[in-house]
Amino acid sequence: MASNDRKPLISGNWKMNHNHFEAIQTIQKLAYALDKDDYQAVDVSVHPPFTDLRSVQTVIQADDIPVALGAQNVHQAANGAFTGEISPTMLQKLDVTYVIVGHSERRELFGETDEIVNAKAKAVLAAGMTPIVCCGETLAERNAGHAESKVAGQISGSLAGLDAVTIGDLVIAYEPIWAIGTGETATPDDAQQMCAHIRSLVMSEWGSTTAASVRIQYGGSVKPGNASELMGQPDIDGALVGGASLDAGDFARIVKFPLYQA
Ligand code: 13P
């Protein structure tokens, strides 16, 4: 495990999968597969679709499961005429702890800019929740040698106007777009290099205390077989898991990565 005080956060992003019946089964199976030692070593969150949140919240609370409830997206406004959108206070009322903002699928498929992501991150914080702010480059950008500058722009744009203490408490997820859902994972060295780059960006804009405390997740084809090596990198503080989080057994094996580390 990374030699620092940052508790790893393993988050399951279910994307547009699992209806509320399947969601209930998945959280129950996950709770059965994890034990006290797992929760002591690792923070865990699940991010079901909006239609499942109430069902999953009810199971978590009824059975006292130490898994944090997360959302995949949010609108930046408090309320109003925004048909089809969900506000931060609606999520907060469901005891949502973490909200993913600026996922590459939102950026690429739904046109979210750094300015929008920044407004969403601020709205999540104002409602007392923690944003998981995503960044990451395309394959073309990586091949052209622009990966670091792309991510640097996303970080300063998405976190603009936030103070150092606030940034120290939030979560950044580095998800190279070419590794999402493709089965292709960044090598632990590549992932480490970018996460260290992100930490150094945070250090230069917001200082060393903030850089030492902000948690940086890696996402992109994280599986039970590669989790422990990725999590062993000094600047990787957890994972944002897509496909492998849909199966409670696979996700539990990822959460249990410390057992497989030397
Ligand atoms: P996969 O784990 O399916 O590659 O998805 C990663 C991701 O986008 C998590 O947010």
py3Dmol code that shows the C-alpha trace and the ligand (Angstrom):
import py3Dmol

protein = """\
ATOM      1  CA  MET A   1       0.000   0.000   0.000  1.00  0.00           C
ATOM      2  CA  ALA A   2       1.117   3.542  -0.596  1.00  0.00           C
ATOM      3  CA  SER A   3       3.281   4.797   2.265  1.00  0.00           C
ATOM      4  CA  ASN A   4       1.164   7.744   3.349  1.00  0.00           C
ATOM      5  CA  ASP A   5      -1.875   8.546   5.492  1.00  0.00           C
ATOM      6  CA  ARG A   6      -4.362   8.583   2.646  1.00  0.00           C
ATOM      7  CA  LYS A   7      -6.965   5.864   3.065  1.00  0.00           C
ATOM      8  CA  PRO A   8      -7.646   4.304  -0.333  1.00  0.00           C
ATOM      9  CA  LEU A   9     -11.110   4.810  -1.802  1.00  0.00           C
ATOM     10  CA  ILE A  10     -12.440   2.087  -4.087  1.00  0.00           C
ATOM     11  CA  SER A  11     -15.526   3.275  -5.961  1.00  0.00           C
ATOM     12  CA  GLY A  12     -17.854   1.255  -8.155  1.00  0.00           C
ATOM     13  CA  ASN A  13     -19.332   3.289 -11.012  1.00  0.00           C
ATOM     14  CA  TRP A  14     -22.225   1.169 -12.265  1.00  0.00           C
ATOM     15  CA  LYS A  15     -22.872   3.563 -15.172  1.00  0.00           C
ATOM     16  CA  MET A  16     -26.217   2.826 -16.902  1.00  0.00           C
ATOM     17  CA  ASN A  17     -26.453  -0.733 -15.571  1.00  0.00           C
ATOM     18  CA  HIS A  18     -28.603  -2.535 -12.962  1.00  0.00           C
ATOM     19  CA  ASN A  19     -32.277  -1.752 -12.400  1.00  0.00           C
ATOM     20  CA  HIS A  20     -33.280  -1.223  -8.782  1.00  0.00           C
ATOM     21  CA  PHE A  21     -33.926  -4.937  -8.159  1.00  0.00           C
ATOM     22  CA  GLU A  22     -30.461  -5.822  -9.456  1.00  0.00           C
ATOM     23  CA  ALA A  23     -29.000  -2.949  -7.462  1.00  0.00           C
ATOM     24  CA  ILE A  24     -30.486  -4.294  -4.228  1.00  0.00           C
ATOM     25  CA  GLN A  25     -29.026  -7.739  -4.933  1.00  0.00           C
ATOM     26  CA  THR A  26     -25.617  -6.303  -5.775  1.00  0.00           C
ATOM     27  CA  ILE A  27     -25.269  -4.221  -2.592  1.00  0.00           C
ATOM     28  CA  GLN A  28     -26.468  -7.149  -0.471  1.00  0.00           C
ATOM     29  CA  LYS A  29     -23.967  -9.518  -2.071  1.00  0.00           C
ATOM     30  CA  LEU A  30     -21.200  -6.956  -1.687  1.00  0.00           C
ATOM     31  CA  ALA A  31     -21.966  -6.515   2.012  1.00  0.00           C
ATOM     32  CA  TYR A  32     -21.846 -10.286   2.445  1.00  0.00           C
ATOM     33  CA  ALA A  33     -18.432 -10.491   0.748  1.00  0.00           C
ATOM     34  CA  LEU A  34     -16.759  -7.714   2.771  1.00  0.00           C
ATOM     35  CA  ASP A  35     -15.857  -7.662   6.445  1.00  0.00           C
ATOM     36  CA  LYS A  36     -14.652  -5.310   9.157  1.00  0.00           C
ATOM     37  CA  ASP A  37     -10.991  -5.593   8.164  1.00  0.00           C
ATOM     38  CA  ASP A  38     -11.791  -4.580   4.593  1.00  0.00           C
ATOM     39  CA  TYR A  39     -13.608  -1.437   5.710  1.00  0.00           C
ATOM     40  CA  GLN A  40     -10.792  -0.623   8.107  1.00  0.00           C
ATOM     41  CA  ALA A  41      -8.226  -0.695   5.304  1.00  0.00           C
ATOM     42  CA  VAL A  42     -10.255   0.800   2.481  1.00  0.00           C
ATOM     43  CA  ASP A  43     -13.167   3.236   1.999  1.00  0.00           C
ATOM     44  CA  VAL A  44     -15.762   1.834  -0.392  1.00  0.00           C
ATOM     45  CA  SER A  45     -18.443   3.616  -2.425  1.00  0.00           C
ATOM     46  CA  VAL A  46     -21.012   2.474  -4.969  1.00  0.00           C
ATOM     47  CA  HIS A  47     -22.505   4.760  -7.607  1.00  0.00           C
ATOM     48  CA  PRO A  48     -25.770   3.306  -8.916  1.00  0.00           C
ATOM     49  CA  PRO A  49     -28.005   5.008 -11.496  1.00  0.00           C
ATOM     50  CA  PHE A  50     -30.306   7.702 -10.047  1.00  0.00           C
ATOM     51  CA  THR A  51     -33.334   5.381 -10.169  1.00  0.00           C
ATOM     52  CA  ASP A  52     -31.588   2.938  -7.802  1.00  0.00           C
ATOM     53  CA  LEU A  53     -30.314   5.386  -5.194  1.00  0.00           C
ATOM     54  CA  ARG A  54     -33.280   5.205  -2.835  1.00  0.00           C
ATOM     55  CA  SER A  55     -33.314   1.397  -2.908  1.00  0.00           C
ATOM     56  CA  VAL A  56     -29.590   1.104  -2.246  1.00  0.00           C
ATOM     57  CA  GLN A  57     -29.749   3.744   0.495  1.00  0.00           C
ATOM     58  CA  THR A  58     -32.499   1.768   2.226  1.00  0.00           C
ATOM     59  CA  VAL A  59     -30.463  -1.466   2.194  1.00  0.00           C
ATOM     60  CA  ILE A  60     -27.302   0.307   3.385  1.00  0.00           C
ATOM     61  CA  GLN A  61     -29.145   1.909   6.286  1.00  0.00           C
ATOM     62  CA  ALA A  62     -31.278  -1.076   7.266  1.00  0.00           C
ATOM     63  CA  ASP A  63     -28.283  -3.407   7.401  1.00  0.00           C
ATOM     64  CA  ASP A  64     -25.792  -0.795   8.656  1.00  0.00           C
ATOM     65  CA  ILE A  65     -23.411  -1.459   5.751  1.00  0.00           C
ATOM     66  CA  PRO A  66     -20.272   0.740   5.855  1.00  0.00           C
ATOM     67  CA  VAL A  67     -20.355   1.393   2.109  1.00  0.00           C
ATOM     68  CA  ALA A  68     -20.799   5.029   1.062  1.00  0.00           C
ATOM     69  CA  LEU A  69     -23.542   5.854  -1.397  1.00  0.00           C
ATOM     70  CA  GLY A  70     -22.396   7.759  -4.484  1.00  0.00           C
ATOM     71  CA  ALA A  71     -23.947   9.351  -7.551  1.00  0.00           C
ATOM     72  CA  GLN A  72     -22.618   9.417 -11.113  1.00  0.00           C
ATOM     73  CA  ASN A  73     -23.575  12.970 -12.027  1.00  0.00           C
ATOM     74  CA  VAL A  74     -25.518  15.994 -10.802  1.00  0.00           C
ATOM     75  CA  HIS A  75     -26.822  19.301 -12.110  1.00  0.00           C
ATOM     76  CA  GLN A  76     -25.106  22.414 -10.824  1.00  0.00           C
ATOM     77  CA  ALA A  77     -28.294  24.383 -10.062  1.00  0.00           C
ATOM     78  CA  ALA A  78     -30.134  24.075  -6.749  1.00  0.00           C
ATOM     79  CA  ASN A  79     -33.536  23.670  -8.435  1.00  0.00           C
ATOM     80  CA  GLY A  80     -35.531  25.007 -11.357  1.00  0.00           C
ATOM     81  CA  ALA A  81     -36.703  24.332 -14.891  1.00  0.00           C
ATOM     82  CA  PHE A  82     -34.090  21.758 -15.902  1.00  0.00           C
ATOM     83  CA  THR A  83     -36.146  18.858 -17.203  1.00  0.00           C
ATOM     84  CA  GLY A  84     -34.575  15.501 -16.493  1.00  0.00           C
ATOM     85  CA  GLU A  85     -31.871  16.799 -14.156  1.00  0.00           C
ATOM     86  CA  ILE A  86     -31.139  16.030 -10.489  1.00  0.00           C
ATOM     87  CA  SER A  87     -29.968  18.649  -7.974  1.00  0.00           C
ATOM     88  CA  PRO A  88     -27.254  18.378  -5.312  1.00  0.00           C
ATOM     89  CA  THR A  89     -29.750  18.735  -2.454  1.00  0.00           C
ATOM     90  CA  MET A  90     -31.834  15.865  -3.856  1.00  0.00           C
ATOM     91  CA  LEU A  91     -28.743  13.657  -3.638  1.00  0.00           C
ATOM     92  CA  GLN A  92     -27.793  14.976  -0.224  1.00  0.00           C
ATOM     93  CA  LYS A  93     -31.298  14.072   1.046  1.00  0.00           C
ATOM     94  CA  LEU A  94     -30.589  10.473   0.020  1.00  0.00           C
ATOM     95  CA  ASP A  95     -27.412  10.477   2.124  1.00  0.00           C
ATOM     96  CA  VAL A  96     -25.170  10.485  -0.910  1.00  0.00           C
ATOM     97  CA  THR A  97     -21.542  11.026   0.133  1.00  0.00           C
ATOM     98  CA  TYR A  98     -19.583  11.118  -3.152  1.00  0.00           C
ATOM     99  CA  VAL A  99     -20.636  12.530  -6.522  1.00  0.00           C
ATOM    100  CA  ILE A 100     -18.649  11.815  -9.687  1.00  0.00           C
ATOM    101  CA  VAL A 101     -18.285  14.983 -11.769  1.00  0.00           C
ATOM    102  CA  GLY A 102     -16.736  15.346 -15.207  1.00  0.00           C
ATOM    103  CA  HIS A 103     -16.545  11.660 -16.045  1.00  0.00           C
ATOM    104  CA  SER A 104     -15.037  11.339 -19.534  1.00  0.00           C
ATOM    105  CA  GLU A 105     -18.335   9.890 -20.791  1.00  0.00           C
ATOM    106  CA  ARG A 106     -20.085  13.069 -19.616  1.00  0.00           C
ATOM    107  CA  ARG A 107     -17.370  15.217 -21.175  1.00  0.00           C
ATOM    108  CA  GLU A 108     -17.185  13.325 -24.491  1.00  0.00           C
ATOM    109  CA  LEU A 109     -20.819  12.273 -25.017  1.00  0.00           C
ATOM    110  CA  PHE A 110     -22.704  15.086 -23.292  1.00  0.00           C
ATOM    111  CA  GLY A 111     -20.435  18.054 -23.952  1.00  0.00           C
ATOM    112  CA  GLU A 112     -19.425  18.878 -20.387  1.00  0.00           C
ATOM    113  CA  THR A 113     -16.680  21.485 -20.302  1.00  0.00           C
ATOM    114  CA  ASP A 114     -14.227  22.251 -17.507  1.00  0.00           C
ATOM    115  CA  GLU A 115     -16.428  25.239 -16.608  1.00  0.00           C
ATOM    116  CA  ILE A 116     -19.476  23.006 -16.171  1.00  0.00           C
ATOM    117  CA  VAL A 117     -17.463  20.446 -14.207  1.00  0.00           C
ATOM    118  CA  ASN A 118     -16.153  23.243 -11.999  1.00  0.00           C
ATOM    119  CA  ALA A 119     -19.696  24.504 -11.331  1.00  0.00           C
ATOM    120  CA  LYS A 120     -20.832  20.963 -10.509  1.00  0.00           C
ATOM    121  CA  ALA A 121     -17.906  20.377  -8.135  1.00  0.00           C
ATOM    122  CA  LYS A 122     -18.750  23.630  -6.313  1.00  0.00           C
ATOM    123  CA  ALA A 123     -22.451  22.731  -6.109  1.00  0.00           C
ATOM    124  CA  VAL A 124     -21.632  19.285  -4.685  1.00  0.00           C
ATOM    125  CA  LEU A 125     -19.375  20.855  -2.047  1.00  0.00           C
ATOM    126  CA  ALA A 126     -21.972  23.478  -1.163  1.00  0.00           C
ATOM    127  CA  ALA A 127     -24.456  20.671  -0.471  1.00  0.00           C
ATOM    128  CA  GLY A 128     -21.984  19.011   1.910  1.00  0.00           C
ATOM    129  CA  MET A 129     -20.910  16.122  -0.329  1.00  0.00           C
ATOM    130  CA  THR A 130     -17.531  15.198  -1.817  1.00  0.00           C
ATOM    131  CA  PRO A 131     -16.911  15.439  -5.557  1.00  0.00           C
ATOM    132  CA  ILE A 132     -14.849  12.848  -7.385  1.00  0.00           C
ATOM    133  CA  VAL A 133     -13.449  15.038 -10.136  1.00  0.00           C
ATOM    134  CA  CYS A 134     -12.445  13.098 -13.253  1.00  0.00           C
ATOM    135  CA  CYS A 135      -9.745  13.847 -15.783  1.00  0.00           C
ATOM    136  CA  GLY A 136      -7.936  11.922 -18.492  1.00  0.00           C
ATOM    137  CA  GLU A 137      -6.617  12.039 -22.038  1.00  0.00           C
ATOM    138  CA  THR A 138      -7.623  10.344 -25.280  1.00  0.00           C
ATOM    139  CA  LEU A 139      -5.314   7.922 -27.076  1.00  0.00           C
ATOM    140  CA  ALA A 140      -4.628  10.517 -29.782  1.00  0.00           C
ATOM    141  CA  GLU A 141      -3.620  13.062 -27.140  1.00  0.00           C
ATOM    142  CA  ARG A 142      -1.339  10.520 -25.465  1.00  0.00           C
ATOM    143  CA  ASN A 143       0.272   9.519 -28.755  1.00  0.00           C
ATOM    144  CA  ALA A 144       0.839  13.177 -29.619  1.00  0.00           C
ATOM    145  CA  GLY A 145       2.611  13.705 -26.284  1.00  0.00           C
ATOM    146  CA  HIS A 146      -0.172  15.927 -24.942  1.00  0.00           C
ATOM    147  CA  ALA A 147      -1.452  13.735 -22.117  1.00  0.00           C
ATOM    148  CA  GLU A 148       0.101  15.758 -19.295  1.00  0.00           C
ATOM    149  CA  SER A 149      -0.951  19.148 -20.672  1.00  0.00           C
ATOM    150  CA  LYS A 150      -4.524  17.915 -21.304  1.00  0.00           C
ATOM    151  CA  VAL A 151      -4.818  16.680 -17.719  1.00  0.00           C
ATOM    152  CA  ALA A 152      -3.190  19.849 -16.347  1.00  0.00           C
ATOM    153  CA  GLY A 153      -5.801  21.978 -18.129  1.00  0.00           C
ATOM    154  CA  GLN A 154      -8.636  19.808 -16.823  1.00  0.00           C
ATOM    155  CA  ILE A 155      -7.339  19.990 -13.253  1.00  0.00           C
ATOM    156  CA  SER A 156      -6.880  23.741 -13.131  1.00  0.00           C
ATOM    157  CA  GLY A 157     -10.175  24.355 -14.978  1.00  0.00           C
ATOM    158  CA  SER A 158     -12.255  21.884 -12.983  1.00  0.00           C
ATOM    159  CA  LEU A 159     -10.885  22.952  -9.596  1.00  0.00           C
ATOM    160  CA  ALA A 160     -10.713  26.706 -10.281  1.00  0.00           C
ATOM    161  CA  GLY A 161     -11.708  28.947  -7.398  1.00  0.00           C
ATOM    162  CA  LEU A 162     -11.617  26.228  -4.737  1.00  0.00           C
ATOM    163  CA  ASP A 163      -9.448  26.786  -1.688  1.00  0.00           C
ATOM    164  CA  ALA A 164      -6.554  24.585  -0.598  1.00  0.00           C
ATOM    165  CA  VAL A 165      -8.346  22.986   2.371  1.00  0.00           C
ATOM    166  CA  THR A 166     -11.357  22.042   0.243  1.00  0.00           C
ATOM    167  CA  ILE A 167      -9.170  20.498  -2.448  1.00  0.00           C
ATOM    168  CA  GLY A 168      -7.249  18.509   0.147  1.00  0.00           C
ATOM    169  CA  ASP A 169     -10.500  16.762   1.113  1.00  0.00           C
ATOM    170  CA  LEU A 170     -11.811  15.919  -2.338  1.00  0.00           C
ATOM    171  CA  VAL A 171     -11.036  13.099  -4.737  1.00  0.00           C
ATOM    172  CA  ILE A 172      -9.509  13.279  -8.200  1.00  0.00           C
ATOM    173  CA  ALA A 173      -9.903  10.338 -10.575  1.00  0.00           C
ATOM    174  CA  TYR A 174      -7.402   9.889 -13.380  1.00  0.00           C
ATOM    175  CA  GLU A 175      -9.095   7.869 -16.095  1.00  0.00           C
ATOM    176  CA  PRO A 176      -7.244   7.627 -19.406  1.00  0.00           C
ATOM    177  CA  ILE A 177     -10.087   7.463 -21.923  1.00  0.00           C
ATOM    178  CA  TRP A 178      -8.340   4.789 -24.000  1.00  0.00           C
ATOM    179  CA  ALA A 179      -8.344   2.447 -20.980  1.00  0.00           C
ATOM    180  CA  ILE A 180     -12.056   2.759 -20.145  1.00  0.00           C
ATOM    181  CA  GLY A 181     -14.089  -0.316 -20.963  1.00  0.00           C
ATOM    182  CA  THR A 182     -11.460  -1.489 -23.420  1.00  0.00           C
ATOM    183  CA  GLY A 183      -9.726  -4.106 -21.290  1.00  0.00           C
ATOM    184  CA  GLU A 184      -6.592  -2.057 -21.850  1.00  0.00           C
ATOM    185  CA  THR A 185      -5.117  -0.812 -18.586  1.00  0.00           C
ATOM    186  CA  ALA A 186      -2.469   1.826 -18.178  1.00  0.00           C
ATOM    187  CA  THR A 187       0.654   0.104 -16.876  1.00  0.00           C
ATOM    188  CA  PRO A 188       1.175   0.694 -13.160  1.00  0.00           C
ATOM    189  CA  ASP A 189       4.168   2.869 -14.118  1.00  0.00           C
ATOM    190  CA  ASP A 190       2.151   4.994 -16.567  1.00  0.00           C
ATOM    191  CA  ALA A 191      -0.711   5.369 -14.101  1.00  0.00           C
ATOM    192  CA  GLN A 192       1.709   6.272 -11.314  1.00  0.00           C
ATOM    193  CA  GLN A 193       3.483   8.804 -13.516  1.00  0.00           C
ATOM    194  CA  MET A 194       0.242  10.644 -14.319  1.00  0.00           C
ATOM    195  CA  CYS A 195      -1.046  10.513 -10.744  1.00  0.00           C
ATOM    196  CA  ALA A 196       2.296  11.928  -9.532  1.00  0.00           C
ATOM    197  CA  HIS A 197       1.969  14.639 -12.192  1.00  0.00           C
ATOM    198  CA  ILE A 198      -1.527  15.485 -10.905  1.00  0.00           C
ATOM    199  CA  ARG A 199      -0.225  15.641  -7.330  1.00  0.00           C
ATOM    200  CA  SER A 200       2.593  17.956  -8.391  1.00  0.00           C
ATOM    201  CA  LEU A 201       0.052  20.211 -10.162  1.00  0.00           C
ATOM    202  CA  VAL A 202      -1.977  20.370  -6.959  1.00  0.00           C
ATOM    203  CA  MET A 203       1.215  21.118  -5.033  1.00  0.00           C
ATOM    204  CA  SER A 204       2.191  24.014  -7.263  1.00  0.00           C
ATOM    205  CA  GLU A 205      -1.304  25.590  -7.273  1.00  0.00           C
ATOM    206  CA  TRP A 206      -2.495  24.815  -3.729  1.00  0.00           C
ATOM    207  CA  GLY A 207       0.568  23.806  -1.683  1.00  0.00           C
ATOM    208  CA  SER A 208       2.167  20.726  -0.212  1.00  0.00           C
ATOM    209  CA  THR A 209      -0.345  20.036   2.599  1.00  0.00           C
ATOM    210  CA  THR A 210      -3.168  19.889   0.062  1.00  0.00           C
ATOM    211  CA  ALA A 211      -1.107  17.743  -2.308  1.00  0.00           C
ATOM    212  CA  ALA A 212      -0.311  15.319   0.511  1.00  0.00           C
ATOM    213  CA  SER A 213      -3.945  14.848   1.474  1.00  0.00           C
ATOM    214  CA  VAL A 214      -5.921  14.857  -1.819  1.00  0.00           C
ATOM    215  CA  ARG A 215      -6.852  11.337  -2.863  1.00  0.00           C
ATOM    216  CA  ILE A 216      -6.131  10.396  -6.473  1.00  0.00           C
ATOM    217  CA  GLN A 217      -7.883   7.351  -7.925  1.00  0.00           C
ATOM    218  CA  TYR A 218      -6.955   5.485 -11.076  1.00  0.00           C
ATOM    219  CA  GLY A 219      -9.747   4.251 -13.363  1.00  0.00           C
ATOM    220  CA  GLY A 220      -9.720   2.245 -16.582  1.00  0.00           C
ATOM    221  CA  SER A 221     -10.166  -1.536 -16.774  1.00  0.00           C
ATOM    222  CA  VAL A 222      -9.327  -2.114 -13.105  1.00  0.00           C
ATOM    223  CA  LYS A 223      -9.922  -5.824 -12.381  1.00  0.00           C
ATOM    224  CA  PRO A 224      -9.279  -8.210  -9.481  1.00  0.00           C
ATOM    225  CA  GLY A 225      -6.075  -9.311 -11.242  1.00  0.00           C
ATOM    226  CA  ASN A 226      -4.463  -5.891 -11.626  1.00  0.00           C
ATOM    227  CA  ALA A 227      -5.816  -3.947  -8.632  1.00  0.00           C
ATOM    228  CA  SER A 228      -3.123  -4.694  -6.086  1.00  0.00           C
ATOM    229  CA  GLU A 229      -0.269  -3.717  -8.378  1.00  0.00           C
ATOM    230  CA  LEU A 230      -1.968  -0.465  -9.379  1.00  0.00           C
ATOM    231  CA  MET A 231      -2.868   0.354  -5.764  1.00  0.00           C
ATOM    232  CA  GLY A 232       0.732  -0.332  -4.751  1.00  0.00           C
ATOM    233  CA  GLN A 233       1.911   2.788  -6.555  1.00  0.00           C
ATOM    234  CA  PRO A 234       2.768   5.640  -4.176  1.00  0.00           C
ATOM    235  CA  ASP A 235       0.494   8.248  -5.771  1.00  0.00           C
ATOM    236  CA  ILE A 236      -2.513   6.011  -6.488  1.00  0.00           C
ATOM    237  CA  ASP A 237      -4.990   6.162  -3.611  1.00  0.00           C
ATOM    238  CA  GLY A 238      -7.790   3.998  -4.908  1.00  0.00           C
ATOM    239  CA  ALA A 239      -9.727   3.069  -7.986  1.00  0.00           C
ATOM    240  CA  LEU A 240     -12.812   4.144  -9.911  1.00  0.00           C
ATOM    241  CA  VAL A 241     -14.075   0.838 -11.257  1.00  0.00           C
ATOM    242  CA  GLY A 242     -16.612   0.466 -14.054  1.00  0.00           C
ATOM    243  CA  GLY A 243     -17.339  -2.964 -15.555  1.00  0.00           C
ATOM    244  CA  ALA A 244     -15.791  -5.028 -12.754  1.00  0.00           C
ATOM    245  CA  SER A 245     -17.948  -3.267 -10.139  1.00  0.00           C
ATOM    246  CA  LEU A 246     -21.171  -4.706 -11.578  1.00  0.00           C
ATOM    247  CA  ASP A 247     -20.351  -8.109 -10.150  1.00  0.00           C
ATOM    248  CA  ALA A 248     -20.248  -8.003  -6.341  1.00  0.00           C
ATOM    249  CA  GLY A 249     -17.684 -10.827  -6.168  1.00  0.00           C
ATOM    250  CA  ASP A 250     -15.255  -9.153  -8.570  1.00  0.00           C
ATOM    251  CA  PHE A 251     -15.699  -5.778  -6.893  1.00  0.00           C
ATOM    252  CA  ALA A 252     -15.124  -7.312  -3.450  1.00  0.00           C
ATOM    253  CA  ARG A 253     -11.894  -8.879  -4.695  1.00  0.00           C
ATOM    254  CA  ILE A 254     -10.749  -5.444  -5.857  1.00  0.00           C
ATOM    255  CA  VAL A 255     -11.655  -3.920  -2.462  1.00  0.00           C
ATOM    256  CA  LYS A 256      -9.591  -6.675  -0.831  1.00  0.00           C
ATOM    257  CA  PHE A 257      -6.454  -5.659  -2.763  1.00  0.00           C
ATOM    258  CA  PRO A 258      -4.400  -5.119   0.440  1.00  0.00           C
ATOM    259  CA  LEU A 259      -4.551  -8.890   1.077  1.00  0.00           C
ATOM    260  CA  TYR A 260      -2.630  -9.469  -2.141  1.00  0.00           C
ATOM    261  CA  GLN A 261       0.120  -6.967  -1.480  1.00  0.00           C
ATOM    262  CA  ALA A 262       3.503  -8.040  -0.191  1.00  0.00           C
TER     263      ALA A 262
END
"""
ligand_1 = """\
10
13P
P -14.021 0.329 -16.752
O -13.530 -0.158 -15.396
O -15.189 -0.451 -17.261
O -12.890 0.439 -17.735
O -14.577 1.811 -16.535
C -13.792 2.748 -15.897
C -14.618 3.933 -15.593
O -14.979 4.692 -16.478
C -15.045 4.125 -14.199
O -15.619 5.371 -14.027
"""
view = py3Dmol.view(width=600, height=400)
view.addModel(protein, "pdb")
view.setStyle({"model": 0}, {"cartoon": {"style": "trace"}})
view.addModel(ligand_1, "xyz")
view.setStyle({"model": 1}, {"stick": {}})
view.zoomTo()
view.show()
